[in-house]
């Protein structure tokens, strides 16, 4: 006998996002993708079946129990390979609970981001063959459930001012040569926030205040 869902148990999109610990936008996407059952009232308000919310909550709890948590990923992209490897080695040493990898160029970095979804990216401004600003804007725009910490290394103080004006507020701009210990401190702070708050809290937005402190010290 087929069980029919209880259509009297419903909630709003915002209530569903709070129960699932995700953003309202992600909840809307999950409805559109069929992961949540919903309909719209004559007034245009979306109503979601609590049964479908609870099924997803149970599924996610079960997955968390059987699957080990992936390590916090850090991707290093430097114009000079030796600089990238030196920074990777330092960060791997001072951040033993993070998985730190390098990419040789922008195209390899995009492949690694697509495959591993790292939580942090440290990159030079100059990337041959890529529109750097479009790449960064795309990474920020497509961060749905957990934003990415993006640190851009710029050598010239004058260039840093111009770059800062062209990048989203979530991006941190620092001086080059890179201060590995200062970068590690930013990664630690971001990771603590990332571990502590729900995805809906958008920890990347908290980096705006950190960015104001980080940029002057790099000059």
C-alpha positions in Angstrom: 0.0 0.0 0.0 1.4 3.4 -1.0 1.8 5.9 1.8 0.6 9.4 0.9 2.4 12.4 2.4 0.7 14.4 5.1 -0.2 17.7 3.3 -1.3 19.3 6.5 2.3 19.4 7.8 3.9 22.2 5.9 6.4 25.0 6.5 7.8 28.1 4.7 11.0 28.2 2.7 12.7 30.1 5.6 11.6 27.5 8.2 12.8 24.7 6.0 16.2 26.3 5.6 16.5 26.8 9.3 15.6 23.1 10.0 18.1 21.9 7.4 20.9 24.4 8.3 21.2 25.7 4.8 20.5 29.1 3.1 17.1 30.1 1.8 18.5 30.2 -1.7 19.8 26.6 -1.4 16.4 25.5 -0.1 14.8 27.1 -3.2 17.3 25.3 -5.4 16.6 22.0 -3.7 12.8 22.5 -4.3 13.5 23.2 -8.0 15.7 20.2 -8.3 13.1 17.9 -6.7 14.9 17.2 -3.4 12.0 18.9 -1.5 8.3 18.6 -2.2 6.5 22.0 -2.4 3.9 24.1 -4.1 2.9 27.7 -4.3 -0.1 29.3 -2.7 -2.4 31.6 -4.8 -0.5 34.5 -3.3 2.8 33.1 -4.6 4.2 31.9 -1.3 6.0 28.5 -1.4 4.9 25.8 1.0 7.2 22.8 1.7 6.0 19.4 3.0 7.6 18.8 6.4 7.8 15.1 5.5 10.3 15.8 2.7 12.3 18.1 5.0 12.5 15.4 7.7 13.5 12.8 5.1 16.4 15.0 4.0 17.4 15.6 7.6 17.4 11.9 8.3 19.4 11.2 5.2 22.0 13.9 6.1 22.4 12.6 9.7 22.9 9.1 8.4 25.5 10.3 5.9 27.4 12.2 8.6 27.5 9.0 10.8 28.8 6.7 8.1 31.1 9.1 6.1 34.3 10.6 7.6 34.5 14.4 7.5 36.7 15.7 4.6 39.7 17.7 5.7 39.7 21.5 5.4 41.2 22.1 1.9 43.6 24.8 1.0 44.7 25.4 -2.6 47.8 27.5 -3.3 48.2 29.0 -6.8 51.4 31.0 -7.4 52.9 32.3 -10.6 56.2 30.7 -9.8 56.1 27.0 -8.9 58.9 27.2 -6.4 57.0 30.0 -4.5 53.9 27.9 -4.5 55.7 24.8 -3.1 57.4 26.9 -0.5 54.1 28.4 0.7 52.4 25.0 0.6 55.2 23.4 2.7 54.9 26.2 5.4 51.1 26.0 5.5 51.1 22.2 5.7 53.5 22.4 8.6 51.6 25.1 10.6 48.2 23.8 9.6 48.5 20.0 10.1 44.7 19.6 10.2 44.3 21.0 6.7 45.0 19.5 3.3 47.2 21.9 1.4 47.8 21.4 -2.3 49.2 23.5 -5.1 48.2 24.1 -8.7 50.8 24.9 -11.5 48.5 27.3 -13.4 45.0 28.7 -13.4 43.5 26.0 -15.5 44.8 23.3 -13.1 43.4 25.3 -10.2 39.9 25.4 -11.8 40.1 21.6 -12.2 41.2 21.1 -8.6 38.4 23.4 -7.3 35.8 21.5 -9.3 37.1 18.1 -8.0 38.0 18.8 -4.4 35.9 22.0 -3.5 38.7 23.5 -1.3 37.6 25.9 1.5 40.5 28.3 0.9 42.3 29.6 -2.2 45.6 31.6 -2.0 46.4 33.0 -5.4 48.6 35.5 -7.2 46.9 38.3 -9.2 48.6 37.4 -12.5 47.3 34.2 -14.1 48.3 33.6 -17.7 45.4 32.8 -20.0 42.6 33.5 -17.5 40.5 36.5 -16.7 41.4 36.7 -13.0 38.6 39.0 -11.9 35.9 37.0 -13.7 37.2 33.8 -12.1 37.1 35.2 -8.6 33.7 36.7 -9.1 32.4 33.3 -10.3 33.9 31.5 -7.4 32.2 33.9 -4.9 28.9 33.8 -6.8 28.8 30.0 -6.9 29.6 29.4 -3.2 26.2 28.1 -2.1 26.4 26.3 1.2 29.8 27.2 2.5 31.8 30.1 1.1 35.4 30.0 0.1 38.2 32.1 1.7 40.0 33.7 -1.2 43.3 35.5 -0.5 44.8 37.5 -3.4 48.5 38.3 -3.3 49.5 41.7 -4.9 53.0 43.1 -4.8 52.5 46.8 -5.3 50.7 48.9 -2.7 49.2 51.1 -5.5 48.0 48.0 -7.3 46.4 46.6 -4.1 44.2 49.7 -3.9 42.9 49.2 -7.4 42.5 45.5 -7.0 40.6 45.9 -3.8 38.0 48.1 -5.6 37.4 45.5 -8.3 37.0 42.5 -6.0 34.0 41.4 -3.9 34.1 42.3 -0.2 34.6 38.7 0.8 38.0 38.5 -0.9 41.1 39.3 1.2 43.9 41.3 -0.5 47.4 40.9 0.9 50.9 42.0 -0.1 53.6 39.9 -1.8 56.0 38.3 -1.1 53.6 36.3 0.9 53.7 36.2 4.7 53.0 32.5 5.3 52.3 32.9 9.0 49.9 35.8 8.4 48.1 33.7 5.8 47.9 30.7 8.2 46.4 33.0 10.8 43.6 34.0 8.4 43.0 30.4 7.4 42.8 29.4 11.1 40.3 32.2 11.8 38.2 31.3 8.8 38.2 27.6 9.7 37.1 28.3 13.3 34.1 30.3 12.0 33.4 27.7 9.3 33.3 24.9 11.9 31.3 26.9 14.4 28.4 28.4 12.5 25.8 27.0 10.1 26.1 27.5 6.4 23.2 30.0 6.6 25.3 32.3 8.7 27.6 32.9 5.7 31.0 33.0 7.4 32.7 34.6 4.4 30.9 37.9 5.2 32.6 38.0 8.5 35.9 38.3 6.6 35.1 41.9 5.7 36.3 43.1 9.0 39.3 40.7 8.9 40.2 42.1 5.4 40.5 45.7 6.8 43.0 44.4 9.4 45.0 42.2 7.0 45.6 44.6 4.1 47.5 47.4 6.0 49.8 44.9 7.7 50.8 43.5 4.3 51.9 46.9 2.9 
